[in-house]
Amino acid sequence: MSWGCNDEGALGRDTSREDSETRPGIVQIPEEDAEIYSISAGGSHSAVLLSNGNVYSWGTFRDKNGDMGFHPNGHKQLFPELIMKNVKKISSGINHLVMLSKNKVYTMGCGDEGQLGRICQRHSNRESRVGKQLLLHPQLLNLRKNVEDIWANYDTTFLRLSDSSIYSFGLNAHGQLGVENDDKCIYFPLKSESLSRLKIKSISAGTQHVTLLDEQGAVYVLGDYKDGRLGMDIAENQKVPKVLSSLPQIKLVTCGSDNSFVVTENNKLMAWGIGFEEKDDSDVIYYIPTDIDAANRLDQKTIVQATSSDTAVFLLLKD
């Protein structure tokens, strides 16, 4: 089911009836017999991975010049369309989609910041000689190594290889990719020596910062330090991961655009970064991890998954 803004087809269903955007509605996937394995969504696109490995997607992608369309001809995709088969995992950035198939990585969408990992800067813009053909079709990343996991967030992409090393590409303006390169954008996969030394379980990123969870439940941060994004009292950007030693053991991490959320092994939700004060419509900054009182009164329910966006956090609970 989907709800929200459907101006660019991100809901994947007809919303011509009044108020139908704001109410949950069923998205019709053509293969009714296959179960939905996972869902990902960006700023204007959505995708589902079915249990048989098929990926359906819809909506549109955007770049610095506005709406790119979903197809090279500029058309949006208003309903689910099959775009790839034999896929193991999908992950969406704000305007790009990453798919893992048979230990290989395929990307599509906006490449302005290098987040596709396979197109040089000169061809990353839709106004280049090759246009949108290279951008808006799922195409193979030229990495001659087996990939085991993928994470796409906002304008960054991270890969974990079969040897546990971590490669990254995309926006690097604040050192958030953890690579030994000061370029603002990284257009092809680079190995992060500092991240590869960690046993990483999951990676989540905001627009300018990254939060990582290792297999022992420790949380690391890197990128832009301003406005509490890194959850500690520091005054410079972090280009190598720095552990948040004040936290207890953590089981889940997720980033909004300018904040981070973690769930402890004891089922407590904590956050830091830029928040929102409802009573006077103003921003509030939490410089260190802070308990989220409203979410910690859930009648003994267990948080099993968490995800966040620019202005909200969503929790999956079980009794």
DADALIN-V560183 format. One record per residue. RES is the residue in one small letter. SS is DSSP state (@ for helix, = for strand, . for the rest). D_FIRST is the distance of its C-alpha to the first C-alpha in whole Angstrom. Layout:
res = <RES:RES>
ss = <SS:SS>
d_first = <D_FIRST:D_FIRST>
This chain:
res = <m:s:w:g:c:n:d:e:g:a:l:g:r:d:t:s:r:e:d:s:e:t:r:p:g:i:v:q:i:p:e:e:d:a:e:i:y:s:i:s:a:g:g:s:h:s:a:v:l:l:s:n:g:n:v:y:s:w:g:t:f:r:d:k:n:g:d:m:g:f:h:p:n:g:h:k:q:l:f:p:e:l:i:m:k:n:v:k:k:i:s:s:g:i:n:h:l:v:m:l:s:k:n:k:v:y:t:m:g:c:g:d:e:g:q:l:g:r:i:c:q:r:h:s:n:r:e:s:r:v:g:k:q:l:l:l:h:p:q:l:l:n:l:r:k:n:v:e:d:i:w:a:n:y:d:t:t:f:l:r:l:s:d:s:s:i:y:s:f:g:l:n:a:h:g:q:l:g:v:e:n:d:d:k:c:i:y:f:p:l:k:s:e:s:l:s:r:l:k:i:k:s:i:s:a:g:t:q:h:v:t:l:l:d:e:q:g:a:v:y:v:l:g:d:y:k:d:g:r:l:g:m:d:i:a:e:n:q:k:v:p:k:v:l:s:s:l:p:q:i:k:l:v:t:c:g:s:d:n:s:f:v:v:t:e:n:n:k:l:m:a:w:g:i:g:f:e:e:k:d:d:s:d:v:i:y:y:i:p:t:d:i:d:a:a:n:r:l:d:q:k:t:i:v:q:a:t:s:s:d:t:a:v:f:l:l:l:k:d>
ss = <.:=:.:.:.:.:.:.:.:.:.:.:.:.:.:.:.:.:.:.:.:.:.:.:=:.:.:.:.:.:.:.:.:.:.:=:=:=:=:=:=:.:.:.:=:=:=:=:=:=:.:.:.:.:=:=:=:=:=:.:=:=:=:.:.:=:=:=:=:.:.:.:.:.:.:.:=:=:=:=:=:=:=:=:.:.:.:.:=:=:=:=:.:.:.:=:=:=:=:=:=:.:.:=:=:=:=:=:=:.:.:.:.:.:.:.:.:=:.:.:@:@:@:.:.:.:.:.:.:.:.:.:.:.:.:.:.:.:=:=:.:.:.:.:.:.:=:=:=:=:=:=:=:.:.:=:=:=:=:=:=:.:.:.:.:=:=:=:=:=:=:.:.:.:.:.:.:.:.:.:.:.:.:.:=:=:=:=:=:=:=:=:@:@:@:@:.:.:.:=:=:=:=:=:=:.:.:.:=:=:=:=:=:=:.:.:.:.:=:=:=:=:=:.:.:@:@:@:.:.:.:.:.:.:.:.:.:=:=:=:=:=:=:.:.:.:.:.:.:=:=:=:=:=:=:.:.:.:=:=:=:=:=:=:.:.:.:.:=:=:=:=:=:=:=:=:=:.:.:.:.:=:=:=:=:=:=:=:=:=:=:.:@:@:@:@:.:.:.:.:.:=:=:=:=:=:=:=:.:.:.:.:=:=:=:=:=:=:.>
d_first = <0:4:7:11:13:13:17:17:14:12:8:9:9:12:13:16:16:17:15:12:11:12:9:6:5:4:5:9:10:14:15:14:17:16:14:11:14:13:11:13:13:16:17:16:14:11:12:11:14:15:17:20:20:18:16:14:14:14:15:18:21:23:27:30:30:27:24:25:23:21:24:27:28:26:23:20:17:15:13:12:16:18:20:21:22:24:22:22:20:18:18:18:20:20:21:21:20:22:22:24:26:29:30:30:27:26:25:24:23:26:29:31:31:31:28:28:31:33:34:37:37:39:36:33:33:32:35:37:39:36:34:30:31:31:28:25:25:25:28:30:31:35:35:38:37:34:31:29:26:25:23:22:22:23:26:27:27:28:29:31:33:35:38:35:36:34:34:32:32:31:31:34:36:36:37:33:33:36:39:42:42:42:40:37:35:35:35:35:35:37:38:38:41:40:36:37:40:37:35:32:29:26:26:24:25:25:27:30:30:29:29:29:29:32:32:35:32:34:32:34:33:35:34:35:37:36:35:34:32:34:34:38:41:42:43:42:39:39:39:39:37:38:38:36:39:38:35:35:33:30:27:24:24:22:23:22:24:27:27:26:25:26:25:29:30:30:27:28:26:28:28:30:30:29:27:27:29:28:31:32:30:31:31:32:33:33:36:35:33:32:31:27:29:26:24:27:27:24:26:27:23:23:21:20:18:18:16:17:18:20:20:18:18:15:16:15:18:19:22>
